[in-house]
Amino acid sequence: MRACIALSCLIQNYSNSESSYRWVGPIRPTSGEVNQGMSGDRKREVDQLCSRFCRRGNLGLVLSFVLIGSLSCSKKGSEGRVEAQSLARPVAVRVSTVEAREVQRNVEAVGSLFAYEEVTVSSEVEGRAEEVLVDVGDRVAKSQPLVRVLSTELELALRQQQAALDMARAKLGLQEGVHDLKDASQAAEVKAAAAQLNDADQKFQRAVALLKEGVLPKQSYDEAEARYKSAKAAYDLAIQGVENLRAQVAQYRASMELAKKKLNDSTIRAPFGGEVKERAVTKGQYLKVQTPVYVIVQMDPLRIRLKVPEKMAAWVKVGQAVTIQVEAYPDRTFTGKITRLNPSVDQQSRTFDVEAVVENPQGLLKPGFFVKASIPSSRVDKGLFASQEAVQYSYGIYKVLVVAGGTIKEKEVKVGERSGPDIEITNGITEGELLALPDKGRELKEGMPIEVAR
């Protein structure tokens, strides 16, 4: 407005010698022009402003102001007209129809992966660690050597037990390859004692007969009887000696086997195939009995432990399949099978534990992964489904835009399970309603006039 008034106060006076601008006085607009209704004081203020700019040769600056003001007025007017036209013109939108369908309910649960077996390997003998053969992350096979302990003392102890066993076997008269004497009477000591006992018994029996005939003095009879009893005692003692030797042989053999085991235990081995999770030993370290050296985990298969709400207890059974997803591989799923159900429910969380087993031949899954699991059940319900595009999520709230009477209305909804490109809506809409699908780059607002795109 001011630019239009300023323009009305300029007049050009052109001569052949030079081109100049001068102020000749205000030009009053007519009643139909833009400054109609301006007060007298306001008109005088505008006249003085125009006169000041013209006298100083600032006509170009005045014209610039005039041009900018004119463009601004034109732009505001065009924006208002475009906005009014856009509000009045219906927007073509795609829609999704809310449909009712039967759905097989799935049990959704979260949990973690655990190693199928995990063990802390410890030393069973004392000694200095001479060799450390594996490290963290290495794959190991069953019975693979992990650490070798210095075995000099254990070898000497084995030799000592072997010598004691050989001495006991020699006393017992055992031949090479014979481990035990089944009949004690076959021992040399027992055979000698048995011969002496037999001789003493014969002499004693003759003494008894001669004594009855009265031809043997009583003293000779007593001597024969004493020799018989002494021989019998010597025989019994020989039997006991052989039995003691047999027991010693068994003892020395056991001690030798124990010495062999300790010597074998000087090489610490993996109890099963898996991977090294932790290492707690270094070369030269002195190990005592039960000193931990490694933690081994079995990676294939893995255990899945899930927390399932108590209301779904009847939906889950042993042997059911379970599908899991992990954040490390968002585009892949892994399938396992339920193996165990905890018989009790946690009273605080109102959930119970479900354990499943999943194969891991490639080693992609790792113990400790957070998993999202889905367990198909035999329960079938009827639900309302719509396209996932129609559902908007913002600040913890799910909303849809319902087409009603040529406009759209925003409604808050609650969602359930996802089924391919569709999602279940459990509350907030009814079957048959049309939901507007937003297009990329265009925002749909409540109350906006729309028309369904064909």
TIMARLO-609283 format. One record per residue (C-alpha): residue number from 1; residue in one letter; x, y, z. Coordinates in nm, 2 decimals, decimal comma. Layout:
% residues N
NUM | A | X | Y | Z
...
END
This chain:
% residues 454
1 | M | 0,00 | 0,00 | 0,00
2 | R | 0,28 | 0,24 | 0,10
3 | A | 0,47 | 0,15 | -0,22
4 | C | 0,16 | 0,24 | -0,43
5 | I | 0,13 | 0,58 | -0,25
6 | A | 0,50 | 0,66 | -0,29
7 | L | 0,48 | 0,58 | -0,66
8 | S | 0,20 | 0,84 | -0,70
9 | C | 0,42 | 1,12 | -0,58
10 | L | 0,69 | 1,10 | -0,86
11 | I | 0,70 | 1,27 | -1,19
12 | Q | 0,97 | 1,27 | -1,45
13 | N | 1,10 | 1,59 | -1,61
14 | Y | 1,31 | 1,52 | -1,91
15 | S | 1,53 | 1,76 | -2,10
16 | N | 1,76 | 1,72 | -2,40
17 | S | 2,07 | 1,81 | -2,20
18 | E | 2,02 | 1,58 | -1,91
19 | S | 1,78 | 1,33 | -1,76
20 | S | 1,68 | 1,42 | -1,41
21 | Y | 1,40 | 1,36 | -1,16
22 | R | 1,25 | 1,63 | -0,95
23 | W | 0,97 | 1,67 | -0,71
24 | V | 0,67 | 1,87 | -0,84
25 | G | 0,43 | 1,80 | -0,56
26 | P | 0,19 | 1,53 | -0,45
27 | I | -0,05 | 1,38 | -0,69
28 | R | -0,37 | 1,30 | -0,51
29 | P | -0,52 | 0,96 | -0,60
30 | T | -0,88 | 0,95 | -0,70
31 | S | -1,15 | 0,80 | -0,48
32 | G | -1,11 | 0,46 | -0,66
33 | E | -0,74 | 0,43 | -0,59
34 | V | -0,56 | 0,25 | -0,32
35 | N | -0,51 | 0,55 | -0,08
36 | Q | -0,87 | 0,62 | -0,06
37 | G | -0,97 | 0,70 | 0,29
38 | M | -0,62 | 0,81 | 0,40
39 | S | -0,62 | 1,08 | 0,67
40 | G | -0,47 | 1,43 | 0,59
41 | D | -0,18 | 1,39 | 0,83
42 | R | -0,09 | 1,05 | 0,68
43 | K | -0,10 | 1,20 | 0,32
44 | R | 0,13 | 1,49 | 0,43
45 | E | 0,38 | 1,24 | 0,58
46 | V | 0,39 | 1,04 | 0,26
47 | D | 0,44 | 1,36 | 0,05
48 | Q | 0,73 | 1,47 | 0,27
49 | L | 0,89 | 1,12 | 0,24
50 | C | 0,87 | 1,12 | -0,14
51 | S | 1,01 | 1,48 | -0,16
52 | R | 1,31 | 1,38 | 0,06
53 | F | 1,40 | 1,08 | -0,15
54 | C | 1,36 | 1,26 | -0,49
55 | R | 1,58 | 1,56 | -0,38
56 | R | 1,86 | 1,33 | -0,28
57 | G | 1,86 | 1,13 | -0,61
58 | N | 1,73 | 0,81 | -0,44
59 | L | 1,47 | 0,75 | -0,70
60 | G | 1,62 | 0,40 | -0,77
61 | L | 1,58 | 0,30 | -0,41
62 | V | 1,22 | 0,42 | -0,41
63 | L | 1,14 | 0,22 | -0,71
64 | S | 1,30 | -0,09 | -0,55
65 | F | 1,08 | -0,05 | -0,25
66 | V | 0,78 | -0,01 | -0,48
67 | L | 0,86 | -0,32 | -0,67
68 | I | 0,92 | -0,53 | -0,36
69 | G | 0,60 | -0,42 | -0,20
70 | S | 0,40 | -0,49 | -0,52
71 | L | 0,55 | -0,84 | -0,54
72 | S | 0,48 | -0,91 | -0,17
73 | C | 0,12 | -0,81 | -0,21
74 | S | 0,09 | -1,02 | -0,52
75 | K | 0,25 | -1,33 | -0,35
76 | K | 0,03 | -1,31 | -0,04
77 | G | -0,28 | -1,28 | -0,25
78 | S | -0,18 | -1,58 | -0,47
79 | E | -0,10 | -1,80 | -0,16
80 | G | -0,43 | -1,72 | -0,02
81 | R | -0,60 | -1,81 | -0,34
82 | V | -0,40 | -2,14 | -0,37
83 | E | -0,48 | -2,24 | -0,01
84 | A | -0,84 | -2,17 | -0,05
85 | Q | -0,85 | -2,37 | -0,38
86 | S | -0,66 | -2,67 | -0,21
87 | L | -0,91 | -2,67 | 0,08
88 | A | -1,20 | -2,67 | -0,16
89 | R | -1,06 | -2,93 | -0,40
90 | P | -1,09 | -3,30 | -0,29
91 | V | -0,77 | -3,50 | -0,27
92 | A | -0,76 | -3,85 | -0,44
93 | V | -0,65 | -4,11 | -0,19
94 | R | -0,61 | -4,49 | -0,18
95 | V | -0,81 | -4,68 | 0,07
96 | S | -0,80 | -5,01 | 0,25
97 | T | -1,11 | -5,19 | 0,36
98 | V | -1,13 | -5,34 | 0,71
99 | E | -1,20 | -5,71 | 0,67
100 | A | -1,30 | -5,98 | 0,92
101 | R | -1,11 | -6,31 | 0,89
102 | E | -1,02 | -6,61 | 1,09
103 | V | -0,67 | -6,61 | 1,24
104 | Q | -0,47 | -6,88 | 1,40
105 | R | -0,34 | -6,73 | 1,72
106 | N | 0,04 | -6,73 | 1,78
107 | V | 0,21 | -6,70 | 2,11
108 | E | 0,45 | -6,41 | 2,09
109 | A | 0,73 | -6,42 | 2,35
110 | V | 1,08 | -6,29 | 2,41
111 | G | 1,38 | -6,45 | 2,56
112 | S | 1,75 | -6,54 | 2,52
113 | L | 1,98 | -6,80 | 2,36
114 | F | 2,19 | -7,02 | 2,59
115 | A | 2,46 | -7,27 | 2,51
116 | Y | 2,33 | -7,63 | 2,51
117 | E | 2,61 | -7,72 | 2,74
118 | E | 2,86 | -7,49 | 2,92
119 | V | 3,14 | -7,62 | 3,15
120 | T | 3,43 | -7,47 | 3,34
121 | V | 3,73 | -7,70 | 3,27
122 | S | 3,96 | -7,73 | 3,58
123 | S | 4,29 | -7,89 | 3,65
124 | E | 4,28 | -8,23 | 3,82
125 | V | 4,65 | -8,24 | 3,91
126 | E | 4,90 | -8,00 | 4,06
127 | G | 5,19 | -7,87 | 3,85
128 | R | 5,32 | -7,60 | 3,62
129 | A | 5,14 | -7,53 | 3,29
130 | E | 5,40 | -7,64 | 3,03
131 | E | 5,18 | -7,58 | 2,72
132 | V | 4,87 | -7,37 | 2,65
133 | L | 4,72 | -7,50 | 2,33
134 | V | 4,40 | -7,30 | 2,26
135 | D | 4,26 | -6,95 | 2,31
136 | V | 3,92 | -6,77 | 2,32
137 | G | 3,71 | -6,83 | 2,02
138 | D | 3,88 | -7,15 | 1,91
139 | R | 3,67 | -7,45 | 1,81
140 | V | 3,77 | -7,76 | 2,00
141 | A | 3,67 | -8,13 | 1,94
142 | K | 3,59 | -8,37 | 2,22
143 | S | 3,90 | -8,49 | 2,41
144 | Q | 4,12 | -8,23 | 2,23
145 | P | 4,42 | -8,13 | 2,45
146 | L | 4,39 | -7,78 | 2,59
147 | V | 4,67 | -7,76 | 2,85
148 | R | 4,97 | -7,98 | 2,93
149 | V | 5,10 | -7,98 | 3,29
150 | L | 5,46 | -8,07 | 3,36
151 | S | 5,44 | -8,45 | 3,44
152 | T | 5,79 | -8,55 | 3,57
153 | E | 5,67 | -8,62 | 3,92
154 | L | 5,37 | -8,80 | 3,80
155 | E | 5,58 | -9,03 | 3,58
156 | L | 5,81 | -9,11 | 3,88
157 | A | 5,51 | -9,19 | 4,10
158 | L | 5,38 | -9,43 | 3,83
159 | R | 5,71 | -9,61 | 3,81
160 | Q | 5,71 | -9,65 | 4,19
161 | Q | 5,36 | -9,80 | 4,20
162 | Q | 5,46 | -10,03 | 3,91
163 | A | 5,76 | -10,16 | 4,11
164 | A | 5,55 | -10,23 | 4,42
165 | L | 5,30 | -10,42 | 4,21
166 | D | 5,57 | -10,63 | 4,04
167 | M | 5,71 | -10,73 | 4,39
168 | A | 5,37 | -10,84 | 4,52
169 | R | 5,31 | -11,04 | 4,20
170 | A | 5,64 | -11,21 | 4,24
171 | K | 5,57 | -11,31 | 4,60
172 | L | 5,24 | -11,45 | 4,49
173 | G | 5,40 | -11,64 | 4,21
174 | L | 5,19 | -11,49 | 3,93
175 | Q | 5,31 | -11,54 | 3,58
176 | E | 5,32 | -11,27 | 3,31
177 | G | 4,97 | -11,19 | 3,19
178 | V | 4,80 | -11,35 | 3,49
179 | H | 4,64 | -11,08 | 3,70
180 | D | 4,52 | -11,28 | 4,00
181 | L | 4,55 | -11,61 | 4,18
182 | K | 4,21 | -11,77 | 4,18
183 | D | 4,30 | -12,06 | 4,41
184 | A | 4,51 | -11,98 | 4,72
185 | S | 4,62 | -12,34 | 4,75
186 | Q | 4,82 | -12,31 | 4,43
187 | A | 5,06 | -12,06 | 4,59
188 | A | 5,41 | -12,20 | 4,66
189 | E | 5,40 | -12,11 | 5,03
190 | V | 5,06 | -12,28 | 5,07
191 | K | 5,19 | -12,59 | 4,88
192 | A | 5,49 | -12,62 | 5,12
193 | A | 5,27 | -12,58 | 5,42
194 | A | 5,02 | -12,83 | 5,29
195 | A | 5,30 | -13,09 | 5,24
196 | Q | 5,42 | -13,04 | 5,60
197 | L | 5,07 | -13,06 | 5,73
198 | N | 5,01 | -13,38 | 5,54
199 | D | 5,33 | -13,54 | 5,68
200 | A | 5,25 | -13,43 | 6,03
201 | D | 4,89 | -13,57 | 6,00
202 | Q | 5,01 | -13,91 | 5,89
203 | K | 5,26 | -13,93 | 6,18
204 | F | 4,99 | -13,83 | 6,42
205 | Q | 4,74 | -14,09 | 6,29
206 | R | 5,01 | -14,36 | 6,34
207 | A | 5,08 | -14,24 | 6,69
208 | V | 4,71 | -14,26 | 6,77
209 | A | 4,70 | -14,62 | 6,65
210 | L | 5,01 | -14,73 | 6,83
211 | L | 4,90 | -14,56 | 7,15
212 | K | 4,58 | -14,76 | 7,14
213 | E | 4,78 | -15,08 | 7,11
214 | G | 5,00 | -14,97 | 7,40
215 | V | 5,32 | -15,00 | 7,21
216 | L | 5,39 | -14,61 | 7,19
217 | P | 5,49 | -14,41 | 7,49
218 | K | 5,26 | -14,12 | 7,58
219 | Q | 5,55 | -13,88 | 7,52
220 | S | 5,59 | -13,98 | 7,16
221 | Y | 5,22 | -13,94 | 7,10
222 | D | 5,22 | -13,59 | 7,25
223 | E | 5,51 | -13,49 | 7,02
224 | A | 5,33 | -13,62 | 6,71
225 | E | 5,02 | -13,43 | 6,81
226 | A | 5,21 | -13,11 | 6,86
227 | R | 5,39 | -13,14 | 6,53
228 | Y | 5,05 | -13,19 | 6,36
229 | K | 4,89 | -12,89 | 6,52
230 | S | 5,20 | -12,68 | 6,44
231 | A | 5,18 | -12,79 | 6,07
232 | K | 4,81 | -12,71 | 6,06
233 | A | 4,87 | -12,36 | 6,20
234 | A | 5,16 | -12,31 | 5,95
235 | Y | 4,92 | -12,41 | 5,67
236 | D | 4,65 | -12,16 | 5,78
237 | L | 4,91 | -11,89 | 5,81
238 | A | 5,03 | -11,96 | 5,46
239 | I | 4,67 | -11,93 | 5,33
240 | Q | 4,64 | -11,59 | 5,51
241 | G | 4,97 | -11,48 | 5,37
242 | V | 4,86 | -11,56 | 5,02
243 | E | 4,53 | -11,38 | 5,07
244 | N | 4,73 | -11,08 | 5,20
245 | L | 4,95 | -11,09 | 4,89
246 | R | 4,64 | -11,10 | 4,67
247 | A | 4,50 | -10,80 | 4,84
248 | Q | 4,83 | -10,62 | 4,81
249 | V | 4,84 | -10,70 | 4,44
250 | A | 4,49 | -10,55 | 4,40
251 | Q | 4,60 | -10,24 | 4,60
252 | Y | 4,92 | -10,18 | 4,41
253 | R | 4,73 | -10,23 | 4,08
254 | A | 4,47 | -9,97 | 4,19
255 | S | 4,75 | -9,73 | 4,30
256 | M | 4,92 | -9,78 | 3,96
257 | E | 4,60 | -9,71 | 3,78
258 | L | 4,55 | -9,40 | 3,98
259 | A | 4,91 | -9,29 | 3,90
260 | K | 4,83 | -9,36 | 3,53
261 | K | 4,52 | -9,14 | 3,56
262 | K | 4,70 | -8,86 | 3,72
263 | L | 4,97 | -8,88 | 3,45
264 | N | 4,69 | -8,88 | 3,18
265 | D | 4,52 | -8,59 | 3,36
266 | S | 4,83 | -8,38 | 3,32
267 | T | 4,70 | -8,32 | 2,97
268 | I | 4,37 | -8,12 | 3,02
269 | R | 4,12 | -8,21 | 2,75
270 | A | 3,79 | -8,07 | 2,62
271 | P | 3,49 | -8,27 | 2,77
272 | F | 3,29 | -8,21 | 2,45
273 | G | 3,31 | -8,03 | 2,12
274 | G | 3,24 | -7,66 | 2,12
275 | E | 3,41 | -7,32 | 2,14
276 | V | 3,63 | -7,16 | 2,40
277 | K | 3,44 | -6,89 | 2,58
278 | E | 3,69 | -6,79 | 2,85
279 | R | 4,06 | -6,86 | 2,91
280 | A | 4,20 | -6,83 | 3,26
281 | V | 4,55 | -6,99 | 3,23
282 | T | 4,89 | -6,88 | 3,10
283 | K | 5,21 | -7,07 | 3,03
284 | G | 5,42 | -7,12 | 3,34
285 | Q | 5,13 | -7,08 | 3,58
286 | Y | 5,13 | -7,32 | 3,87
287 | L | 4,80 | -7,50 | 3,88
288 | K | 4,64 | -7,66 | 4,18
289 | V | 4,36 | -7,91 | 4,18
290 | Q | 4,03 | -7,76 | 4,07
291 | T | 4,20 | -7,44 | 3,93
292 | P | 3,98 | -7,32 | 3,64
293 | V | 4,16 | -7,29 | 3,31
294 | Y | 3,89 | -7,27 | 3,04
295 | V | 3,51 | -7,22 | 2,99
296 | I | 3,38 | -7,43 | 2,69
297 | V | 3,04 | -7,39 | 2,54
298 | Q | 2,86 | -7,62 | 2,30
299 | M | 2,72 | -7,42 | 2,01
300 | D | 2,52 | -7,67 | 1,82
301 | P | 2,24 | -7,70 | 1,91
302 | L | 2,14 | -7,40 | 2,13
303 | R | 1,88 | -7,37 | 2,40
304 | I | 1,60 | -7,10 | 2,38
305 | R | 1,45 | -6,99 | 2,70
306 | L | 1,13 | -6,78 | 2,67
307 | K | 0,89 | -6,60 | 2,91
308 | V | 0,53 | -6,69 | 2,81
309 | P | 0,23 | -6,52 | 2,98
310 | E | 0,03 | -6,75 | 3,21
311 | K | -0,30 | -6,69 | 3,01
312 | M | -0,14 | -6,87 | 2,71
313 | A | -0,04 | -7,18 | 2,91
314 | A | -0,30 | -7,40 | 2,74
315 | W | -0,17 | -7,29 | 2,40
316 | V | 0,19 | -7,42 | 2,44
317 | K | 0,29 | -7,79 | 2,44
318 | V | 0,61 | -7,99 | 2,42
319 | G | 0,70 | -8,07 | 2,06
320 | Q | 0,55 | -7,75 | 1,91
321 | A | 0,76 | -7,57 | 1,65
322 | V | 0,89 | -7,22 | 1,74
323 | T | 1,02 | -6,95 | 1,50
324 | I | 1,27 | -6,70 | 1,63
325 | Q | 1,43 | -6,38 | 1,50
326 | V | 1,75 | -6,21 | 1,63
327 | E | 1,87 | -5,85 | 1,57
328 | A | 2,19 | -5,97 | 1,41
329 | Y | 2,00 | -6,12 | 1,12
330 | P | 1,67 | -5,92 | 1,09
331 | D | 1,58 | -6,07 | 0,75
332 | R | 1,62 | -6,43 | 0,86
333 | T | 1,41 | -6,67 | 1,08
334 | F | 1,53 | -6,98 | 1,26
335 | T | 1,31 | -7,27 | 1,36
336 | G | 1,33 | -7,49 | 1,67
337 | K | 1,12 | -7,72 | 1,88
338 | I | 0,99 | -7,69 | 2,23
339 | T | 1,15 | -7,95 | 2,46
340 | R | 1,05 | -7,84 | 2,82
341 | L | 0,79 | -7,65 | 3,01
342 | N | 0,84 | -7,51 | 3,35
343 | P | 0,55 | -7,65 | 3,57
344 | S | 0,53 | -7,33 | 3,79
345 | V | 0,45 | -6,97 | 3,71
346 | D | 0,65 | -6,67 | 3,84
347 | Q | 0,41 | -6,49 | 4,08
348 | Q | 0,57 | -6,15 | 4,01
349 | S | 0,58 | -6,15 | 3,63
350 | R | 0,29 | -6,39 | 3,58
351 | T | 0,49 | -6,58 | 3,32
352 | F | 0,64 | -6,93 | 3,30
353 | D | 0,95 | -7,05 | 3,13
354 | V | 0,95 | -7,24 | 2,80
355 | E | 1,27 | -7,41 | 2,67
356 | A | 1,32 | -7,50 | 2,31
357 | V | 1,62 | -7,63 | 2,10
358 | V | 1,73 | -7,48 | 1,77
359 | E | 2,00 | -7,62 | 1,54
360 | N | 2,30 | -7,40 | 1,47
361 | P | 2,52 | -7,59 | 1,22
362 | Q | 2,67 | -7,27 | 1,07
363 | G | 2,73 | -7,11 | 1,41
364 | L | 2,53 | -6,79 | 1,32
365 | L | 2,35 | -6,79 | 1,65
366 | K | 2,54 | -6,71 | 1,97
367 | P | 2,46 | -6,77 | 2,33
368 | G | 2,32 | -6,45 | 2,49
369 | F | 2,14 | -6,33 | 2,18
370 | F | 1,80 | -6,16 | 2,25
371 | V | 1,53 | -6,34 | 2,06
372 | K | 1,17 | -6,27 | 1,95
373 | A | 0,98 | -6,59 | 1,92
374 | S | 0,65 | -6,69 | 1,77
375 | I | 0,48 | -7,02 | 1,86
376 | P | 0,18 | -7,13 | 1,64
377 | S | -0,11 | -7,26 | 1,85
378 | S | -0,43 | -7,45 | 1,77
379 | R | -0,65 | -7,16 | 1,88
380 | V | -0,85 | -6,99 | 1,60
381 | D | -1,03 | -6,66 | 1,65
382 | K | -1,20 | -6,40 | 1,43
383 | G | -1,03 | -6,07 | 1,39
384 | L | -1,04 | -5,74 | 1,20
385 | F | -0,75 | -5,68 | 0,96
386 | A | -0,64 | -5,38 | 0,75
387 | S | -0,33 | -5,28 | 0,55
388 | Q | -0,03 | -5,19 | 0,77
389 | E | 0,01 | -4,88 | 0,55
390 | A | -0,31 | -4,74 | 0,70
391 | V | -0,18 | -4,76 | 1,06
392 | Q | 0,03 | -4,47 | 1,18
393 | Y | 0,24 | -4,49 | 1,50
394 | S | 0,33 | -4,18 | 1,70
395 | Y | 0,44 | -4,14 | 2,06
396 | G | 0,32 | -4,48 | 2,16
397 | I | -0,02 | -4,44 | 2,00
398 | Y | -0,16 | -4,62 | 1,69
399 | K | -0,40 | -4,41 | 1,47
400 | V | -0,59 | -4,46 | 1,14
401 | L | -0,77 | -4,22 | 0,91
402 | V | -1,12 | -4,33 | 0,85
403 | V | -1,31 | -4,22 | 0,53
404 | A | -1,65 | -4,08 | 0,63
405 | G | -1,88 | -3,85 | 0,42
406 | G | -1,61 | -3,72 | 0,18
407 | T | -1,36 | -3,63 | 0,45
408 | I | -1,12 | -3,82 | 0,68
409 | K | -1,15 | -3,87 | 1,05
410 | E | -0,87 | -3,97 | 1,28
411 | K | -0,92 | -4,26 | 1,52
412 | E | -0,70 | -4,41 | 1,79
413 | V | -0,68 | -4,79 | 1,76
414 | K | -0,52 | -5,09 | 1,93
415 | V | -0,33 | -5,34 | 1,71
416 | G | -0,26 | -5,72 | 1,75
417 | E | -0,08 | -5,97 | 1,53
418 | R | 0,07 | -5,90 | 1,19
419 | S | -0,01 | -6,12 | 0,90
420 | G | 0,19 | -6,05 | 0,59
421 | P | 0,11 | -5,70 | 0,47
422 | D | -0,19 | -5,67 | 0,70
423 | I | -0,22 | -5,61 | 1,07
424 | E | -0,50 | -5,70 | 1,32
425 | I | -0,68 | -5,41 | 1,48
426 | T | -0,84 | -5,52 | 1,81
427 | N | -1,02 | -5,20 | 1,90
428 | G | -1,13 | -4,87 | 1,75
429 | I | -1,29 | -4,96 | 1,42
430 | T | -1,55 | -5,19 | 1,27
431 | E | -1,57 | -5,43 | 0,98
432 | G | -1,62 | -5,27 | 0,64
433 | E | -1,48 | -4,92 | 0,72
434 | L | -1,25 | -4,76 | 0,47
435 | L | -0,91 | -4,64 | 0,59
436 | A | -0,71 | -4,38 | 0,39
437 | L | -0,36 | -4,48 | 0,29
438 | P | -0,11 | -4,19 | 0,30
439 | D | 0,10 | -4,13 | -0,01
440 | K | 0,47 | -4,05 | 0,02
441 | G | 0,53 | -3,68 | 0,03
442 | R | 0,17 | -3,58 | 0,11
443 | E | 0,03 | -3,55 | 0,45
444 | L | -0,33 | -3,63 | 0,52
445 | K | -0,51 | -3,43 | 0,79
446 | E | -0,84 | -3,48 | 0,97
447 | G | -1,13 | -3,30 | 0,80
448 | M | -0,95 | -3,28 | 0,46
449 | P | -1,19 | -3,34 | 0,17
450 | I | -1,10 | -3,65 | -0,02
451 | E | -1,22 | -3,87 | -0,29
452 | V | -1,15 | -4,24 | -0,33
453 | A | -0,90 | -4,31 | -0,61
454 | R | -1,01 | -4,56 | -0,86
END
